[in-house]
Amino acid sequence: MQFAPRAWWQSIREFWSETKAEMKKVTWPARREVVSTTGVVLAATIFFGIYLWICDLIFYRLIDFLFTQFGAV
């Protein structure tokens, strides 16, 4: 592998040309598909956020109850 300035510049040009060629092969999703999957991600995020908040609340109350029962607090 050469580190001469010309070789370095050539490798960058080769990288960009290969990147452009690969980007032309990409199949991009339709707008409808992007909107629907975004909705699914948002719904799942909200659902799991609420679920974890409830679990956190239950565990907090349980630990608080156990500490008060056994005199740790």
Predicted model as a PDB file, atoms N, CA, C, CB and O in Angstrom, pLDDT in the B-factor column:
MODEL        1                                                                  
ATOM      1  N   MET A   1       0.845  -1.187   0.000  1.00 51.00           N  
ATOM      2  CA  MET A   1       0.000   0.000   0.000  1.00 51.00           C  
ATOM      3  C   MET A   1       0.877   1.233   0.000  1.00 51.00           C  
ATOM      4  CB  MET A   1      -0.954   0.008   1.214  1.00 51.00           C  
ATOM      5  O   MET A   1       1.829   1.335   0.774  1.00 51.00           O  
ATOM      6  N   GLN A   2       0.553   2.159  -0.866  1.00 53.00           N  
ATOM      7  CA  GLN A   2       1.352   3.368  -0.986  1.00 53.00           C  
ATOM      8  C   GLN A   2       0.702   4.516  -0.228  1.00 53.00           C  
ATOM      9  CB  GLN A   2       1.545   3.741  -2.457  1.00 53.00           C  
ATOM     10  O   GLN A   2      -0.523   4.606  -0.140  1.00 53.00           O  
ATOM     11  N   PHE A   3       1.533   5.384   0.313  1.00 62.00           N  
ATOM     12  CA  PHE A   3       1.027   6.547   1.018  1.00 62.00           C  
ATOM     13  C   PHE A   3       1.437   7.842   0.342  1.00 62.00           C  
ATOM     14  CB  PHE A   3       1.509   6.538   2.445  1.00 62.00           C  
ATOM     15  O   PHE A   3       1.393   8.911   0.951  1.00 62.00           O  
ATOM     16  N   ALA A   4       1.831   7.748  -0.901  1.00 69.00           N  
ATOM     17  CA  ALA A   4       2.183   8.940  -1.655  1.00 69.00           C  
ATOM     18  C   ALA A   4       0.917   9.764  -1.895  1.00 69.00           C  
ATOM     19  CB  ALA A   4       2.873   8.566  -3.002  1.00 69.00           C  
ATOM     20  O   ALA A   4      -0.175   9.200  -1.966  1.00 69.00           O  
ATOM     21  N   PRO A   5       1.041  11.073  -2.020  1.00 72.00           N  
ATOM     22  CA  PRO A   5      -0.149  11.910  -2.206  1.00 72.00           C  
ATOM     23  C   PRO A   5      -1.008  11.506  -3.394  1.00 72.00           C  
ATOM     24  CB  PRO A   5       0.263  13.335  -2.369  1.00 72.00           C  
ATOM     25  O   PRO A   5      -2.235  11.573  -3.320  1.00 72.00           O  
ATOM     26  N   ARG A   6      -0.386  11.092  -4.483  1.00 76.00           N  
ATOM     27  CA  ARG A   6      -1.171  10.677  -5.644  1.00 76.00           C  
ATOM     28  C   ARG A   6      -1.979   9.416  -5.356  1.00 76.00           C  
ATOM     29  CB  ARG A   6      -0.257  10.444  -6.840  1.00 76.00           C  
ATOM     30  O   ARG A   6      -3.154   9.327  -5.712  1.00 76.00           O  
ATOM     31  N   ALA A   7      -1.355   8.464  -4.723  1.00 79.00           N  
ATOM     32  CA  ALA A   7      -2.052   7.219  -4.402  1.00 79.00           C  
ATOM     33  C   ALA A   7      -3.188   7.488  -3.419  1.00 79.00           C  
ATOM     34  CB  ALA A   7      -1.071   6.178  -3.818  1.00 79.00           C  
ATOM     35  O   ALA A   7      -4.259   6.891  -3.521  1.00 79.00           O  
ATOM     36  N   TRP A   8      -2.954   8.372  -2.485  1.00 82.00           N  
ATOM     37  CA  TRP A   8      -3.974   8.716  -1.495  1.00 82.00           C  
ATOM     38  C   TRP A   8      -5.167   9.374  -2.181  1.00 82.00           C  
ATOM     39  CB  TRP A   8      -3.392   9.652  -0.411  1.00 82.00           C  
ATOM     40  O   TRP A   8      -6.312   9.022  -1.900  1.00 82.00           O  
ATOM     41  N   TRP A   9      -4.912  10.318  -3.070  1.00 86.00           N  
ATOM     42  CA  TRP A   9      -5.980  10.998  -3.786  1.00 86.00           C  
ATOM     43  C   TRP A   9      -6.735  10.012  -4.678  1.00 86.00           C  
ATOM     44  CB  TRP A   9      -5.414  12.158  -4.623  1.00 86.00           C  
ATOM     45  O   TRP A   9      -7.960  10.084  -4.780  1.00 86.00           O  
ATOM     46  N   GLN A  10      -6.024   9.105  -5.314  1.00 88.00           N  
ATOM     47  CA  GLN A  10      -6.655   8.111  -6.172  1.00 88.00           C  
ATOM     48  C   GLN A  10      -7.568   7.187  -5.368  1.00 88.00           C  
ATOM     49  CB  GLN A  10      -5.592   7.295  -6.906  1.00 88.00           C  
ATOM     50  O   GLN A  10      -8.649   6.828  -5.836  1.00 88.00           O  
ATOM     51  N   SER A  11      -7.146   6.799  -4.170  1.00 89.00           N  
ATOM     52  CA  SER A  11      -7.988   5.915  -3.361  1.00 89.00           C  
ATOM     53  C   SER A  11      -9.261   6.634  -2.911  1.00 89.00           C  
ATOM     54  CB  SER A  11      -7.208   5.402  -2.136  1.00 89.00           C  
ATOM     55  O   SER A  11     -10.314   6.003  -2.812  1.00 89.00           O  
ATOM     56  N   ILE A  12      -9.188   7.919  -2.641  1.00 91.00           N  
ATOM     57  CA  ILE A  12     -10.392   8.671  -2.278  1.00 91.00           C  
ATOM     58  C   ILE A  12     -11.344   8.751  -3.461  1.00 91.00           C  
ATOM     59  CB  ILE A  12     -10.026  10.086  -1.793  1.00 91.00           C  
ATOM     60  O   ILE A  12     -12.549   8.555  -3.304  1.00 91.00           O  
ATOM     61  N   ARG A  13     -10.814   9.037  -4.639  1.00 91.00           N  
ATOM     62  CA  ARG A  13     -11.668   9.103  -5.838  1.00 91.00           C  
ATOM     63  C   ARG A  13     -12.320   7.751  -6.120  1.00 91.00           C  
ATOM     64  CB  ARG A  13     -10.846   9.556  -7.064  1.00 91.00           C  
ATOM     65  O   ARG A  13     -13.493   7.686  -6.486  1.00 91.00           O  
ATOM     66  N   GLU A  14     -11.561   6.684  -5.948  1.00 93.00           N  
ATOM     67  CA  GLU A  14     -12.107   5.339  -6.160  1.00 93.00           C  
ATOM     68  C   GLU A  14     -13.206   5.035  -5.151  1.00 93.00           C  
ATOM     69  CB  GLU A  14     -10.994   4.284  -6.061  1.00 93.00           C  
ATOM     70  O   GLU A  14     -14.234   4.455  -5.500  1.00 93.00           O  
ATOM     71  N   PHE A  15     -12.985   5.426  -3.897  1.00 94.00           N  
ATOM     72  CA  PHE A  15     -13.995   5.217  -2.860  1.00 94.00           C  
ATOM     73  C   PHE A  15     -15.300   5.918  -3.220  1.00 94.00           C  
ATOM     74  CB  PHE A  15     -13.482   5.721  -1.504  1.00 94.00           C  
ATOM     75  O   PHE A  15     -16.371   5.320  -3.118  1.00 94.00           O  
ATOM     76  N   TRP A  16     -15.222   7.178  -3.640  1.00 95.00           N  
ATOM     77  CA  TRP A  16     -16.436   7.929  -3.961  1.00 95.00           C  
ATOM     78  C   TRP A  16     -17.133   7.374  -5.197  1.00 95.00           C  
ATOM     79  CB  TRP A  16     -16.103   9.401  -4.172  1.00 95.00           C  
ATOM     80  O   TRP A  16     -18.363   7.347  -5.242  1.00 95.00           O  
ATOM     81  N   SER A  17     -16.393   6.940  -6.182  1.00 95.00           N  
ATOM     82  CA  SER A  17     -17.043   6.382  -7.373  1.00 95.00           C  
ATOM     83  C   SER A  17     -17.741   5.063  -7.035  1.00 95.00           C  
ATOM     84  CB  SER A  17     -16.010   6.165  -8.504  1.00 95.00           C  
ATOM     85  O   SER A  17     -18.832   4.791  -7.537  1.00 95.00           O  
ATOM     86  N   GLU A  18     -17.120   4.254  -6.195  1.00 95.00           N  
ATOM     87  CA  GLU A  18     -17.767   3.004  -5.769  1.00 95.00           C  
ATOM     88  C   GLU A  18     -18.984   3.291  -4.903  1.00 95.00           C  
ATOM     89  CB  GLU A  18     -16.775   2.115  -5.002  1.00 95.00           C  
ATOM     90  O   GLU A  18     -19.991   2.589  -4.992  1.00 95.00           O  
ATOM     91  N   THR A  19     -18.896   4.314  -4.071  1.00 95.00           N  
ATOM     92  CA  THR A  19     -20.036   4.680  -3.234  1.00 95.00           C  
ATOM     93  C   THR A  19     -21.207   5.130  -4.096  1.00 95.00           C  
ATOM     94  CB  THR A  19     -19.648   5.789  -2.243  1.00 95.00           C  
ATOM     95  O   THR A  19     -22.344   4.728  -3.848  1.00 95.00           O  
ATOM     96  N   LYS A  20     -20.946   5.961  -5.108  1.00 95.00           N  
ATOM     97  CA  LYS A  20     -22.010   6.396  -6.017  1.00 95.00           C  
ATOM     98  C   LYS A  20     -22.642   5.212  -6.735  1.00 95.00           C  
ATOM     99  CB  LYS A  20     -21.463   7.393  -7.037  1.00 95.00           C  
ATOM    100  O   LYS A  20     -23.862   5.160  -6.889  1.00 95.00           O  
ATOM    101  N   ALA A  21     -21.828   4.270  -7.173  1.00 95.00           N  
ATOM    102  CA  ALA A  21     -22.352   3.094  -7.873  1.00 95.00           C  
ATOM    103  C   ALA A  21     -23.246   2.259  -6.956  1.00 95.00           C  
ATOM    104  CB  ALA A  21     -21.198   2.233  -8.409  1.00 95.00           C  
ATOM    105  O   ALA A  21     -24.291   1.768  -7.384  1.00 95.00           O  
ATOM    106  N   GLU A  22     -22.844   2.101  -5.724  1.00 94.00           N  
ATOM    107  CA  GLU A  22     -23.650   1.324  -4.782  1.00 94.00           C  
ATOM    108  C   GLU A  22     -24.950   2.052  -4.423  1.00 94.00           C  
ATOM    109  CB  GLU A  22     -22.843   1.032  -3.511  1.00 94.00           C  
ATOM    110  O   GLU A  22     -25.993   1.417  -4.267  1.00 94.00           O  
ATOM    111  N   MET A  23     -24.890   3.371  -4.293  1.00 94.00           N  
ATOM    112  CA  MET A  23     -26.090   4.130  -3.957  1.00 94.00           C  
ATOM    113  C   MET A  23     -27.135   4.074  -5.070  1.00 94.00           C  
ATOM    114  CB  MET A  23     -25.724   5.576  -3.665  1.00 94.00           C  
ATOM    115  O   MET A  23     -28.330   4.201  -4.804  1.00 94.00           O  
ATOM    116  N   LYS A  24     -26.696   3.886  -6.308  1.00 93.00           N  
ATOM    117  CA  LYS A  24     -27.638   3.745  -7.409  1.00 93.00           C  
ATOM    118  C   LYS A  24     -28.378   2.407  -7.357  1.00 93.00           C  
ATOM    119  CB  LYS A  24     -26.910   3.884  -8.737  1.00 93.00           C  
ATOM    120  O   LYS A  24     -29.450   2.269  -7.946  1.00 93.00           O  
ATOM    121  N   LYS A  25     -27.814   1.428  -6.658  1.00 94.00           N  
ATOM    122  CA  LYS A  25     -28.432   0.108  -6.540  1.00 94.00           C  
ATOM    123  C   LYS A  25     -29.454   0.042  -5.407  1.00 94.00           C  
ATOM    124  CB  LYS A  25     -27.365  -0.943  -6.323  1.00 94.00           C  
ATOM    125  O   LYS A  25     -30.219  -0.919  -5.319  1.00 94.00           O  
ATOM    126  N   VAL A  26     -29.474   1.049  -4.545  1.00 93.00           N  
ATOM    127  CA  VAL A  26     -30.347   1.025  -3.375  1.00 93.00           C  
ATOM    128  C   VAL A  26     -31.797   1.183  -3.800  1.00 93.00           C  
ATOM    129  CB  VAL A  26     -29.956   2.131  -2.379  1.00 93.00           C  
ATOM    130  O   VAL A  26     -32.120   2.016  -4.647  1.00 93.00           O  
ATOM    131  N   THR A  27     -32.667   0.376  -3.206  1.00 93.00           N  
ATOM    132  CA  THR A  27     -34.103   0.514  -3.407  1.00 93.00           C  
ATOM    133  C   THR A  27     -34.666   1.272  -2.215  1.00 93.00           C  
ATOM    134  CB  THR A  27     -34.799  -0.880  -3.578  1.00 93.00           C  
ATOM    135  O   THR A  27     -34.701   0.751  -1.100  1.00 93.00           O  
ATOM    136  N   TRP A  28     -35.100   2.487  -2.448  1.00 90.00           N  
ATOM    137  CA  TRP A  28     -35.601   3.327  -1.366  1.00 90.00           C  
ATOM    138  C   TRP A  28     -37.068   3.023  -1.122  1.00 90.00           C  
ATOM    139  CB  TRP A  28     -35.403   4.823  -1.689  1.00 90.00           C  
ATOM    140  O   TRP A  28     -37.805   2.767  -2.074  1.00 90.00           O  
ATOM    141  N   PRO A  29     -37.516   3.045   0.142  1.00 93.00           N  
ATOM    142  CA  PRO A  29     -38.917   2.756   0.441  1.00 93.00           C  
ATOM    143  C   PRO A  29     -39.830   3.892  -0.034  1.00 93.00           C  
ATOM    144  CB  PRO A  29     -39.102   2.523   1.949  1.00 93.00           C  
ATOM    145  O   PRO A  29     -39.403   5.040  -0.161  1.00 93.00           O  
ATOM    146  N   ALA A  30     -41.075   3.549  -0.289  1.00 95.00           N  
ATOM    147  CA  ALA A  30     -42.060   4.549  -0.694  1.00 95.00           C  
ATOM    148  C   ALA A  30     -42.468   5.385   0.522  1.00 95.00           C  
ATOM    149  CB  ALA A  30     -43.305   3.872  -1.340  1.00 95.00           C  
ATOM    150  O   ALA A  30     -42.276   4.970   1.665  1.00 95.00           O  
ATOM    151  N   ARG A  31     -43.026   6.548   0.265  1.00 95.00           N  
ATOM    152  CA  ARG A  31     -43.429   7.448   1.349  1.00 95.00           C  
ATOM    153  C   ARG A  31     -44.426   6.773   2.289  1.00 95.00           C  
ATOM    154  CB  ARG A  31     -44.039   8.733   0.775  1.00 95.00           C  
ATOM    155  O   ARG A  31     -44.327   6.923   3.507  1.00 95.00           O  
ATOM    156  N   ARG A  32     -45.376   6.037   1.738  1.00 96.00           N  
ATOM    157  CA  ARG A  32     -46.388   5.362   2.557  1.00 96.00           C  
ATOM    158  C   ARG A  32     -45.733   4.371   3.524  1.00 96.00           C  
ATOM    159  CB  ARG A  32     -47.410   4.632   1.657  1.00 96.00           C  
ATOM    160  O   ARG A  32     -46.115   4.279   4.691  1.00 96.00           O  
ATOM    161  N   GLU A  33     -44.753   3.643   3.025  1.00 96.00           N  
ATOM    162  CA  GLU A  33     -44.050   2.664   3.858  1.00 96.00           C  
ATOM    163  C   GLU A  33     -43.271   3.346   4.981  1.00 96.00           C  
ATOM    164  CB  GLU A  33     -43.101   1.821   3.001  1.00 96.00           C  
ATOM    165  O   GLU A  33     -43.253   2.855   6.109  1.00 96.00           O  
ATOM    166  N   VAL A  34     -42.630   4.467   4.679  1.00 96.00           N  
ATOM    167  CA  VAL A  34     -41.881   5.202   5.696  1.00 96.00           C  
ATOM    168  C   VAL A  34     -42.817   5.733   6.771  1.00 96.00           C  
ATOM    169  CB  VAL A  34     -41.095   6.356   5.058  1.00 96.00           C  
ATOM    170  O   VAL A  34     -42.510   5.645   7.960  1.00 96.00           O  
ATOM    171  N   VAL A  35     -43.956   6.284   6.363  1.00 96.00           N  
ATOM    172  CA  VAL A  35     -44.917   6.833   7.325  1.00 96.00           C  
ATOM    173  C   VAL A  35     -45.474   5.721   8.207  1.00 96.00           C  
ATOM    174  CB  VAL A  35     -46.067   7.564   6.593  1.00 96.00           C  
ATOM    175  O   VAL A  35     -45.602   5.900   9.418  1.00 96.00           O  
ATOM    176  N   SER A  36     -45.807   4.577   7.614  1.00 96.00           N  
ATOM    177  CA  SER A  36     -46.395   3.493   8.411  1.00 96.00           C  
ATOM    178  C   SER A  36     -45.377   2.896   9.384  1.00 96.00           C  
ATOM    179  CB  SER A  36     -46.943   2.395   7.490  1.00 96.00           C  
ATOM    180  O   SER A  36     -45.718   2.616  10.533  1.00 96.00           O  
ATOM    181  N   THR A  37     -44.149   2.699   8.948  1.00 97.00           N  
ATOM    182  CA  THR A  37     -43.157   2.143   9.869  1.00 97.00           C  
ATOM    183  C   THR A  37     -42.780   3.149  10.956  1.00 97.00           C  
ATOM    184  CB  THR A  37     -41.905   1.709   9.100  1.00 97.00           C  
ATOM    185  O   THR A  37     -42.474   2.759  12.083  1.00 97.00           O  
ATOM    186  N   THR A  38     -42.801   4.437  10.623  1.00 97.00           N  
ATOM    187  CA  THR A  38     -42.554   5.457  11.645  1.00 97.00           C  
ATOM    188  C   THR A  38     -43.656   5.421  12.686  1.00 97.00           C  
ATOM    189  CB  THR A  38     -42.458   6.861  11.014  1.00 97.00           C  
ATOM    190  O   THR A  38     -43.386   5.558  13.879  1.00 97.00           O  
ATOM    191  N   GLY A  39     -44.888   5.239  12.252  1.00 97.00           N  
ATOM    192  CA  GLY A  39     -46.011   5.126  13.189  1.00 97.00           C  
ATOM    193  C   GLY A  39     -45.866   3.920  14.102  1.00 97.00           C  
ATOM    194  O   GLY A  39     -46.148   4.002  15.297  1.00 97.00           O  
ATOM    195  N   VAL A  40     -45.430   2.809  13.543  1.00 98.00           N  
ATOM    196  CA  VAL A  40     -45.226   1.600  14.354  1.00 98.00           C  
ATOM    197  C   VAL A  40     -44.128   1.833  15.383  1.00 98.00           C  
ATOM    198  CB  VAL A  40     -44.869   0.392  13.458  1.00 98.00           C  
ATOM    199  O   VAL A  40     -44.270   1.428  16.537  1.00 98.00           O  
ATOM    200  N   VAL A  41     -43.040   2.477  14.984  1.00 98.00           N  
ATOM    201  CA  VAL A  41     -41.940   2.740  15.909  1.00 98.00           C  
ATOM    202  C   VAL A  41     -42.393   3.675  17.028  1.00 98.00           C  
ATOM    203  CB  VAL A  41     -40.737   3.345  15.161  1.00 98.00           C  
ATOM    204  O   VAL A  41     -42.078   3.441  18.195  1.00 98.00           O  
ATOM    205  N   LEU A  42     -43.123   4.723  16.687  1.00 98.00           N  
ATOM    206  CA  LEU A  42     -43.615   5.651  17.709  1.00 98.00           C  
ATOM    207  C   LEU A  42     -44.582   4.970  18.676  1.00 98.00           C  
ATOM    208  CB  LEU A  42     -44.300   6.846  17.047  1.00 98.00           C  
ATOM    209  O   LEU A  42     -44.501   5.174  19.887  1.00 98.00           O  
ATOM    210  N   ALA A  43     -45.492   4.165  18.143  1.00 98.00           N  
ATOM    211  CA  ALA A  43     -46.443   3.458  18.996  1.00 98.00           C  
ATOM    212  C   ALA A  43     -45.724   2.486  19.930  1.00 98.00           C  
ATOM    213  CB  ALA A  43     -47.472   2.708  18.141  1.00 98.00           C  
ATOM    214  O   ALA A  43     -46.050   2.407  21.114  1.00 98.00           O  
ATOM    215  N   ALA A  44     -44.751   1.749  19.404  1.00 98.00           N  
ATOM    216  CA  ALA A  44     -44.011   0.800  20.237  1.00 98.00           C  
ATOM    217  C   ALA A  44     -43.199   1.533  21.301  1.00 98.00           C  
ATOM    218  CB  ALA A  44     -43.085  -0.071  19.369  1.00 98.00           C  
ATOM    219  O   ALA A  44     -43.103   1.068  22.437  1.00 98.00           O  
ATOM    220  N   THR A  45     -42.618   2.669  20.943  1.00 98.00           N  
ATOM    221  CA  THR A  45     -41.838   3.447  21.904  1.00 98.00           C  
ATOM    222  C   THR A  45     -42.729   3.950  23.037  1.00 98.00           C  
ATOM    223  CB  THR A  45     -41.147   4.631  21.206  1.00 98.00           C  
ATOM    224  O   THR A  45     -42.356   3.868  24.207  1.00 98.00           O  
ATOM    225  N   ILE A  46     -43.890   4.463  22.692  1.00 98.00           N  
ATOM    226  CA  ILE A  46     -44.822   4.951  23.721  1.00 98.00           C  
ATOM    227  C   ILE A  46     -45.298   3.798  24.588  1.00 98.00           C  
ATOM    228  CB  ILE A  46     -46.032   5.666  23.075  1.00 98.00           C  
ATOM    229  O   ILE A  46     -45.335   3.915  25.813  1.00 98.00           O  
ATOM    230  N   PHE A  47     -45.664   2.680  23.960  1.00 98.00           N  
ATOM    231  CA  PHE A  47     -46.148   1.522  24.713  1.00 98.00           C  
ATOM    232  C   PHE A  47     -45.100   1.029  25.703  1.00 98.00           C  
ATOM    233  CB  PHE A  47     -46.538   0.392  23.758  1.00 98.00           C  
ATOM    234  O   PHE A  47     -45.400   0.848  26.883  1.00 98.00           O  
ATOM    235  N   PHE A  48     -43.878   0.810  25.236  1.00 98.00           N  
ATOM    236  CA  PHE A  48     -42.836   0.286  26.123  1.00 98.00           C  
ATOM    237  C   PHE A  48     -42.397   1.322  27.148  1.00 98.00           C  
ATOM    238  CB  PHE A  48     -41.633  -0.175  25.310  1.00 98.00           C  
ATOM    239  O   PHE A  48     -41.999   0.959  28.255  1.00 98.00           O  
ATOM    240  N   GLY A  49     -42.462   2.596  26.804  1.00 98.00           N  
ATOM    241  CA  GLY A  49     -42.165   3.632  27.783  1.00 98.00           C  
ATOM    242  C   GLY A  49     -43.143   3.603  28.938  1.00 98.00           C  
ATOM    243  O   GLY A  49     -42.743   3.674  30.100  1.00 98.00           O  
ATOM    244  N   ILE A  50     -44.429   3.499  28.622  1.00 98.00           N  
ATOM    245  CA  ILE A  50     -45.451   3.416  29.670  1.00 98.00           C  
ATOM    246  C   ILE A  50     -45.309   2.121  30.455  1.00 98.00           C  
ATOM    247  CB  ILE A  50     -46.861   3.516  29.064  1.00 98.00           C  
ATOM    248  O   ILE A  50     -45.420   2.125  31.681  1.00 98.00           O  
ATOM    249  N   TYR A  51     -45.065   1.009  29.759  1.00 98.00           N  
ATOM    250  CA  TYR A  51     -44.891  -0.283  30.426  1.00 98.00           C  
ATOM    251  C   TYR A  51     -43.717  -0.254  31.403  1.00 98.00           C  
ATOM    252  CB  TYR A  51     -44.681  -1.391  29.390  1.00 98.00           C  
ATOM    253  O   TYR A  51     -43.840  -0.728  32.533  1.00 98.00           O  
ATOM    254  N   LEU A  52     -42.585   0.295  30.980  1.00 98.00           N  
ATOM    255  CA  LEU A  52     -41.424   0.357  31.868  1.00 98.00           C  
ATOM    256  C   LEU A  52     -41.648   1.335  33.017  1.00 98.00           C  
ATOM    257  CB  LEU A  52     -40.179   0.756  31.082  1.00 98.00           C  
ATOM    258  O   LEU A  52     -41.157   1.107  34.122  1.00 98.00           O  
ATOM    259  N   TRP A  53     -42.381   2.419  32.773  1.00 98.00           N  
ATOM    260  CA  TRP A  53     -42.707   3.356  33.844  1.00 98.00           C  
ATOM    261  C   TRP A  53     -43.563   2.669  34.906  1.00 98.00           C  
ATOM    262  CB  TRP A  53     -43.438   4.594  33.279  1.00 98.00           C  
ATOM    263  O   TRP A  53     -43.334   2.856  36.101  1.00 98.00           O  
ATOM    264  N   ILE A  54     -44.544   1.877  34.480  1.00 98.00           N  
ATOM    265  CA  ILE A  54     -45.401   1.146  35.426  1.00 98.00           C  
ATOM    266  C   ILE A  54     -44.581   0.114  36.187  1.00 98.00           C  
ATOM    267  CB  ILE A  54     -46.575   0.457  34.687  1.00 98.00           C  
ATOM    268  O   ILE A  54     -44.735  -0.016  37.401  1.00 98.00           O  
ATOM    269  N   CYS A  55     -43.709  -0.627  35.493  1.00 98.00           N  
ATOM    270  CA  CYS A  55     -42.853  -1.599  36.182  1.00 98.00           C  
ATOM    271  C   CYS A  55     -41.962  -0.905  37.206  1.00 98.00           C  
ATOM    272  CB  CYS A  55     -41.990  -2.375  35.167  1.00 98.00           C  
ATOM    273  O   CYS A  55     -41.797  -1.402  38.320  1.00 98.00           O  
ATOM    274  N   ASP A  56     -41.390   0.232  36.843  1.00 98.00           N  
ATOM    275  CA  ASP A  56     -40.542   0.990  37.753  1.00 98.00           C  
ATOM    276  C   ASP A  56     -41.337   1.427  38.977  1.00 98.00           C  
ATOM    277  CB  ASP A  56     -39.939   2.210  37.041  1.00 98.00           C  
ATOM    278  O   ASP A  56     -40.845   1.337  40.102  1.00 98.00           O  
ATOM    279  N   LEU A  57     -42.544   1.894  38.769  1.00 98.00           N  
ATOM    280  CA  LEU A  57     -43.393   2.336  39.872  1.00 98.00           C  
ATOM    281  C   LEU A  57     -43.731   1.171  40.808  1.00 98.00           C  
ATOM    282  CB  LEU A  57     -44.681   2.971  39.330  1.00 98.00           C  
ATOM    283  O   LEU A  57     -43.685   1.316  42.029  1.00 98.00           O  
ATOM    284  N   ILE A  58     -44.067   0.026  40.231  1.00 98.00           N  
ATOM    285  CA  ILE A  58     -44.400  -1.150  41.045  1.00 98.00           C  
ATOM    286  C   ILE A  58     -43.186  -1.605  41.849  1.00 98.00           C  
ATOM    287  CB  ILE A  58     -44.910  -2.303  40.152  1.00 98.00           C  
ATOM    288  O   ILE A  58     -43.306  -1.866  43.046  1.00 98.00           O  
ATOM    289  N   PHE A  59     -42.026  -1.705  41.216  1.00 97.00           N  
ATOM    290  CA  PHE A  59     -40.825  -2.130  41.943  1.00 97.00           C  
ATOM    291  C   PHE A  59     -40.435  -1.125  43.018  1.00 97.00           C  
ATOM    292  CB  PHE A  59     -39.662  -2.328  40.973  1.00 97.00           C  
ATOM    293  O   PHE A  59     -39.992  -1.517  44.098  1.00 97.00           O  
ATOM    294  N   TYR A  60     -40.592   0.159  42.739  1.00 97.00           N  
ATOM    295  CA  TYR A  60     -40.281   1.181  43.739  1.00 97.00           C  
ATOM    296  C   TYR A  60     -41.179   1.019  44.961  1.00 97.00           C  
ATOM    297  CB  TYR A  60     -40.442   2.595  43.142  1.00 97.00           C  
ATOM    298  O   TYR A  60     -40.714   1.049  46.100  1.00 97.00           O  
ATOM    299  N   ARG A  61     -42.477   0.847  44.702  1.00 97.00           N  
ATOM    300  CA  ARG A  61     -43.416   0.678  45.826  1.00 97.00           C  
ATOM    301  C   ARG A  61     -43.130  -0.613  46.592  1.00 97.00           C  
ATOM    302  CB  ARG A  61     -44.873   0.674  45.315  1.00 97.00           C  
ATOM    303  O   ARG A  61     -43.207  -0.626  47.820  1.00 97.00           O  
ATOM    304  N   LEU A  62     -42.806  -1.684  45.897  1.00 96.00           N  
ATOM    305  CA  LEU A  62     -42.507  -2.959  46.542  1.00 96.00           C  
ATOM    306  C   LEU A  62     -41.258  -2.846  47.421  1.00 96.00           C  
ATOM    307  CB  LEU A  62     -42.317  -4.061  45.486  1.00 96.00           C  
ATOM    308  O   LEU A  62     -41.261  -3.302  48.565  1.00 96.00           O  
ATOM    309  N   ILE A  63     -40.208  -2.251  46.899  1.00 94.00           N  
ATOM    310  CA  ILE A  63     -38.983  -2.106  47.676  1.00 94.00           C  
ATOM    311  C   ILE A  63     -39.198  -1.168  48.848  1.00 94.00           C  
ATOM    312  CB  ILE A  63     -37.845  -1.597  46.795  1.00 94.00           C  
ATOM    313  O   ILE A  63     -38.697  -1.415  49.946  1.00 94.00           O  
ATOM    314  N   ASP A  64     -39.943  -0.088  48.621  1.00 93.00           N  
ATOM    315  CA  ASP A  64     -40.256   0.837  49.709  1.00 93.00           C  
ATOM    316  C   ASP A  64     -41.053   0.122  50.805  1.00 93.00           C  
ATOM    317  CB  ASP A  64     -41.046   2.057  49.175  1.00 93.00           C  
ATOM    318  O   ASP A  64     -40.791   0.322  51.990  1.00 93.00           O  
ATOM    319  N   PHE A  65     -42.011  -0.699  50.420  1.00 94.00           N  
ATOM    320  CA  PHE A  65     -42.801  -1.466  51.387  1.00 94.00           C  
ATOM    321  C   PHE A  65     -41.916  -2.424  52.180  1.00 94.00           C  
ATOM    322  CB  PHE A  65     -43.913  -2.247  50.672  1.00 94.00           C  
ATOM    323  O   PHE A  65     -42.033  -2.519  53.402  1.00 94.00           O  
ATOM    324  N   LEU A  66     -41.029  -3.133  51.478  1.00 93.00           N  
ATOM    325  CA  LEU A  66     -40.144  -4.071  52.169  1.00 93.00           C  
ATOM    326  C   LEU A  66     -39.194  -3.352  53.126  1.00 93.00           C  
ATOM    327  CB  LEU A  66     -39.343  -4.881  51.154  1.00 93.00           C  
ATOM    328  O   LEU A  66     -38.946  -3.846  54.226  1.00 93.00           O  
ATOM    329  N   PHE A  67     -38.662  -2.208  52.734  1.00 93.00           N  
ATOM    330  CA  PHE A  67     -37.764  -1.477  53.603  1.00 93.00           C  
ATOM    331  C   PHE A  67     -38.486  -0.955  54.847  1.00 93.00           C  
ATOM    332  CB  PHE A  67     -37.128  -0.327  52.844  1.00 93.00           C  
ATOM    333  O   PHE A  67     -37.929  -0.975  55.944  1.00 93.00           O  
ATOM    334  N   THR A  68     -39.709  -0.493  54.677  1.00 91.00           N  
ATOM    335  CA  THR A  68     -40.442   0.005  55.850  1.00 91.00           C  
ATOM    336  C   THR A  68     -40.864  -1.148  56.760  1.00 91.00           C  
ATOM    337  CB  THR A  68     -41.681   0.810  55.408  1.00 91.00           C  
ATOM    338  O   THR A  68     -40.903  -0.976  57.978  1.00 91.00           O  
ATOM    339  N   GLN A  69     -41.176  -2.301  56.209  1.00 91.00           N  
ATOM    340  CA  GLN A  69     -41.588  -3.453  57.018  1.00 91.00           C  
ATOM    341  C   GLN A  69     -40.427  -4.002  57.847  1.00 91.00           C  
ATOM    342  CB  GLN A  69     -42.152  -4.556  56.118  1.00 91.00           C  
ATOM    343  O   GLN A  69     -40.623  -4.447  58.978  1.00 91.00           O  
ATOM    344  N   PHE A  70     -39.240  -3.971  57.291  1.00 89.00           N  
ATOM    345  CA  PHE A  70     -38.094  -4.547  57.993  1.00 89.00           C  
ATOM    346  C   PHE A  70     -37.204  -3.491  58.652  1.00 89.00           C  
ATOM    347  CB  PHE A  70     -37.271  -5.368  57.032  1.00 89.00           C  
ATOM    348  O   PHE A  70     -36.095  -3.795  59.093  1.00 89.00           O  
ATOM    349  N   GLY A  71     -37.687  -2.268  58.717  1.00 81.00           N  
ATOM    350  CA  GLY A  71     -37.022  -1.233  59.452  1.00 81.00           C  
ATOM    351  C   GLY A  71     -35.734  -0.697  58.830  1.00 81.00           C  
ATOM    352  O   GLY A  71     -34.886  -0.170  59.551  1.00 81.00           O  
ATOM    353  N   ALA A  72     -35.567  -0.812  57.542  1.00 71.00           N  
ATOM    354  CA  ALA A  72     -34.353  -0.320  56.906  1.00 71.00           C  
ATOM    355  C   ALA A  72     -34.408   1.199  56.720  1.00 71.00           C  
ATOM    356  CB  ALA A  72     -34.144  -1.014  55.555  1.00 71.00           C  
ATOM    357  O   ALA A  72     -33.372   1.846  56.562  1.00 71.00           O  
ATOM    358  N   VAL A  73     -35.598   1.755  56.738  1.00 60.00           N  
ATOM    359  CA  VAL A  73     -35.723   3.210  56.536  1.00 60.00           C  
ATOM    360  C   VAL A  73     -36.185   3.850  57.818  1.00 60.00           C  
ATOM    361  CB  VAL A  73     -36.706   3.543  55.383  1.00 60.00           C  
ATOM    362  O   VAL A  73     -36.356   5.068  57.873  1.00 60.00           O  
TER     363      VAL A  73                                                      
ENDMDL                                                                          
END                                                                             
